[in-house]
Each structure stands twice: as C-alpha cells, then as structure tokens.
Amino acid sequence: MAWIHLTSQEQLQEAINSNESKPQLFFKHSTRCIISKMALQDFERSRVIDSTSADFYLLDLLNYRNISDEISKRLNIIHQSPQVIMLSNNEVLYSETHERINGAKVQHILDEIK
C-alpha cells in the first residue's frame, strides 16, 4: 500500500479539497496500540484495495493528534483509534473503527463510485 503520511493541516486541506476528483482515505493509527497495529496490518493484508483509485493517508495519532481533531471537526465524526474514513464528493462514504475496519468493503465502495 502506498501510504501518504499526513503531517500538516495544509496537507489535510489539500486532501479535503481533492476529494471531488479522487476519493481520499484517512487511516488514523496509534503507533503504541496493539489493536491499532493489528487493524492496520489486516487492512494492508486485504490486498483487494486498488491503491490507484484513491489517495491513502496514514495519520500517526501520537505525533499529529491535532490533525485528527481537525478531521473529526471538519467531517463531523467522533475521533476513534484506529479509524478509517473515506471521503468522496464532499461526502463521508465509509467510517469504521477497530476490528470493523474492512479493506474489502473499502474496495467495494471504490468500485461503485468509479
């Protein structure tokens, strides 16, 4: 998976602005949490996700919690960790947390919006 590391408010703004032309996916990950690590590994191992069909952002919550808070505020979604949020055409198409994060479901949604 070709992750883009989300490290600034400006980068977040660019991603949100780009969601009309290409879906944007945010994976909020706590690097010290085993549940988050397992969710990320399961998501990456799903191997069904076409990483060219969306931009995939990985957010390190321990270093960039302020960006996570901004995502929650701007998209009106309660902060969780781990958490995956997919935005397309100014609409949240997918938002799941913990063991409910599902790569096959993400790919299904991406296939439907092509």
MOHUZI-V594496 format. One record per pair of residues at least 6 apart in sequence whose C-alpha atoms are under 7 Angstrom apart, sorted by the first residue. I is the first residue (numbers start at 0). GAP is how many residues later the second one is. D is the distance in Angstrom with one decimal. If there is no record, write none. Layout:
# MOHUZI-V594496
i = {I | I}
gap = {GAP | GAP}
d = {D | D}
This chain:
# MOHUZI-V594496
i = {0 | 0 | 1 | 2 | 2 | 2 | 3 | 3 | 3 | 4 | 4 | 4 | 5 | 5 | 5 | 5 | 6 | 7 | 8 | 14 | 18 | 18 | 18 | 18 | 19 | 19 | 19 | 21 | 21 | 22 | 22 | 22 | 22 | 22 | 23 | 23 | 23 | 23 | 23 | 23 | 24 | 24 | 24 | 24 | 24 | 24 | 24 | 24 | 25 | 25 | 25 | 25 | 25 | 25 | 26 | 26 | 26 | 26 | 26 | 26 | 27 | 27 | 27 | 27 | 27 | 27 | 27 | 27 | 28 | 28 | 28 | 28 | 28 | 28 | 29 | 29 | 29 | 29 | 29 | 29 | 30 | 30 | 30 | 34 | 35 | 35 | 35 | 38 | 38 | 38 | 42 | 42 | 45 | 45 | 47 | 47 | 47 | 48 | 48 | 48 | 52 | 60 | 68 | 71 | 71 | 79 | 80 | 80 | 81 | 81 | 82 | 82 | 82 | 83 | 83 | 83 | 83 | 84 | 84 | 84 | 84 | 85 | 85 | 85 | 85 | 86}
gap = {43 | 50 | 49 | 53 | 54 | 55 | 52 | 53 | 54 | 52 | 53 | 54 | 6 | 51 | 52 | 53 | 57 | 59 | 58 | 9 | 68 | 69 | 70 | 71 | 68 | 69 | 70 | 32 | 66 | 31 | 32 | 63 | 64 | 65 | 30 | 31 | 32 | 62 | 63 | 64 | 29 | 30 | 31 | 32 | 59 | 60 | 61 | 62 | 30 | 31 | 32 | 58 | 59 | 60 | 30 | 31 | 32 | 56 | 57 | 58 | 30 | 31 | 32 | 33 | 53 | 54 | 55 | 56 | 7 | 30 | 31 | 32 | 52 | 53 | 6 | 30 | 31 | 32 | 51 | 52 | 6 | 29 | 31 | 63 | 45 | 46 | 62 | 59 | 60 | 62 | 59 | 60 | 57 | 58 | 55 | 56 | 59 | 54 | 55 | 58 | 57 | 7 | 10 | 6 | 7 | 17 | 16 | 17 | 15 | 16 | 13 | 14 | 15 | 11 | 12 | 13 | 17 | 7 | 9 | 10 | 11 | 6 | 7 | 8 | 9 | 6}
d = {6.4 | 6.3 | 6.7 | 5.3 | 5.6 | 6.0 | 6.0 | 4.7 | 6.0 | 5.7 | 5.0 | 6.2 | 7.0 | 5.8 | 5.8 | 5.2 | 6.6 | 6.9 | 6.2 | 6.5 | 6.2 | 4.9 | 5.7 | 6.5 | 5.9 | 4.3 | 6.5 | 5.7 | 6.7 | 4.8 | 6.5 | 6.8 | 5.7 | 4.5 | 5.6 | 4.9 | 6.3 | 5.6 | 5.2 | 6.5 | 6.9 | 6.1 | 4.9 | 6.0 | 7.0 | 5.6 | 4.3 | 6.3 | 6.2 | 4.8 | 6.0 | 5.6 | 5.2 | 6.4 | 6.1 | 4.9 | 6.0 | 5.8 | 4.5 | 6.7 | 6.3 | 4.8 | 6.5 | 6.4 | 6.1 | 5.4 | 5.1 | 6.3 | 5.8 | 5.9 | 5.3 | 5.7 | 6.1 | 5.1 | 5.9 | 6.0 | 5.1 | 6.1 | 6.5 | 6.7 | 6.8 | 6.6 | 7.0 | 7.0 | 6.6 | 4.9 | 6.9 | 6.3 | 6.3 | 6.9 | 6.5 | 5.2 | 5.6 | 6.8 | 6.8 | 6.0 | 6.5 | 6.4 | 7.0 | 5.2 | 6.9 | 6.8 | 6.9 | 5.7 | 5.7 | 6.5 | 6.6 | 6.9 | 5.6 | 5.4 | 5.7 | 4.3 | 6.5 | 5.5 | 5.5 | 6.3 | 6.7 | 7.0 | 5.5 | 4.4 | 6.8 | 5.7 | 5.6 | 5.0 | 6.5 | 5.8}
